[in-house]
Amino acid sequence: AKQTGTAAFARAGIAAPKAVATAYTIGIRDLPAYEATARAYADYPVLKIKVGATDSLSAIEAVRRGAPEPALIVDANQSWSVAQLKALAEPLSTMGVALLEQPIPVGAEAGLDGYACPIPLAADELINDRSDLVRAKGRFSVINIKLDKTGGLTEALALREAAMARGLLIMAGCMVSTSLAMAPALLI
């Protein structure tokens, strides 16, 4: 894009990027620290909460005490069983959790067949490229596209198009990246 003087979005044949909402991520910590960190970032519209297999509900309750208003994304990083997901989903839905990101391990997604989760489920580690979309069908309603996992912007854009054609919503995520490395994700 720089060499030709044509913006990357124009070269990709997509609309110009618009402002997007981003989430502040709160990593796994003890319960008082969840609450204190949430209080410090309570003005953010969205908080993403990393949780493990134990004390997940208590962690989200602590975040809610610290930040009653923001929408919450809960990322269990594959640490819950399908049974645990089903037990936690209803209570979490009453706490304003807007999205559950990859709550169950990759390989356990068949356990979601026929399950209507009260909170949208996002596939993260399950999805690397377009070939993985078949495993998300009917089980997840959102996919997390990461440039690091797709191998770059070309496959990320192709994955976006294929996912949207299947009725999936898109979120863009990152591993450990700078804002410069994440800038192309605005096109996703």
N, C-alpha and C positions, 0 to 999 in steps of 0.2 A: 504494500500500500504506500509506503514511504517513497519508494523508487518511482512509482507511477504517478504519485500525487492524487490517487483515488482512494477514498476512505475504505477501510476494510469492509464495512457493512455494504457499501455500494458494490465492491468487487464480489461479495458473497451473494449479492442479489436479494438482500433483506432490508427491511425498514431500518431507519436510523435508530440507534438505541435511545431509550428514554430513562429517566431516573428510576431507580429500583429501590425497594426497601431492603435493608440488610438487617441481619440479626446479630446481636451480641451473644457470643458463646460463653457459657459458664461451665467450666470443666468439673470433673468429679472432685469433691472436697467434703469436709465434714459438714454436718447440718447447720451449725451456726454460721459457717463461712458461705454456704449456699444463700442463706437469708441476707447476710451482710452484702455479698456481691450483688444479689438481685436488687437490694435497696439502692446501691450505688449506681445501678444502670436502669432504674425503674422508668426513666424517661424514654427509653428505647421503645419503639412500637412492637418489636419482636425480640424475645429472648430464646436462645437455644440452650437447652439444659442437657448436659451429658450425665447419664446415670449408669450404674452397673446393675448387676443381678439382684442385689440386696438393697433394701431401704429406698427403693425408687419412689414409692408413694410419699414417704417422709421427706425426701429431697424436694419433690415438687411442692409439697405443703410449705416447706421452708421458703422456697422461692416465692410462692404466692403471698406469704406474710410480708416479704420484703418488697415485692412488686405486684400489687393486686391488679394492675391494668393491662400490661402488655400481653399480646398473644404469645403462647408458648409452643415451641417445638421441643419434643423430648426425643433425644437420640440415645438409645440403649446400646448402640454399637454391637448388635447381635447377641446381647447377653441374656435375653429372656427366652424362655421356652414358649411354645405356642400356648400352653395352658396358662402360663404367667401373663402373657399378653391378654388373653381373654379375661383373666381375673382383674387386671389393672385397667383395662380400657374404659369401662363404665365409670369408675371413680375419677379417672383422669379427665374424662369428658366433662364432668361437672366442675372442674377446676380451670376451664378455659384452655385446655391443651388443644391446639389447632391441628397438630400434625405429629405422628409418631414415625420417626426415621429409623429404618432397619432394626426393628426391635428383636427380630428372631434371626438365628444363624442362617447363613446361606446354606441351602440344601434342605432346610426345613419348610420351605414355602408351600409345599403341598398340604401342610397342616392348615393353611388358610383357605383351602378350597371350601366353598359354601359358607364361610364366615363373613358376616356383615359387621365389620368393626364400626363402632360409633364415632371413631376418629379416623380421618384419612391416614393411610399408610404410605410411606415413601420408601422406595427401594434405593439403597445406596450401594453397599458392597456387592449386591446382587448384579448390578449393571455396570459393565465395562464398555460395551459397544452394542451395536444393533442386534447382534446375534443373541444377546441375553434378554431381549424384550419378551420373548415367548414365555420365559419363566415368571415374568411379572403379570402377565395377562390374567385378569379376573381376581388378582390377589392384592395388587397395589394400585393406587390411583395417581401416584406422583412418582417421578423418578428424579434422582439427584445426579446431574451430569457434572463430572469433574474433568477438566482438561487433562489433568495428570493421568487419569485412568483411560481416557479415550485415545490418547496418543497425540492429541492436538485438536485444533479448531475444526479442521475439515471433518473428522469423524464425529466430533461433538455436534456440529451443525446437522450432519446426516442423522445422528441419533435423535436429535431434537425433532426433526421432521418426521421420522419414523414413529417416534413415541406419540407425537401430537396426532398423527394419522390414526393411531389406535385409541385416541381419546384420553391419553395420559397427560397430566399436568407436569410442568417442568420446574425444577429448582436448580440453581447453579451453586455448586459447592467447590471447596478446594481442600487440599491436604494442608501442608504448611507452605503457604505461598505469599509472596509480596503483592502489594496492590498492582504493581506493574505486570506481574505474572497473571493476575486475575483479570486485568483489563479486557482481554479478548472474550472473557465469559459474559460481558455485557451483550454480546451478540447472540448468546444462547437465549 
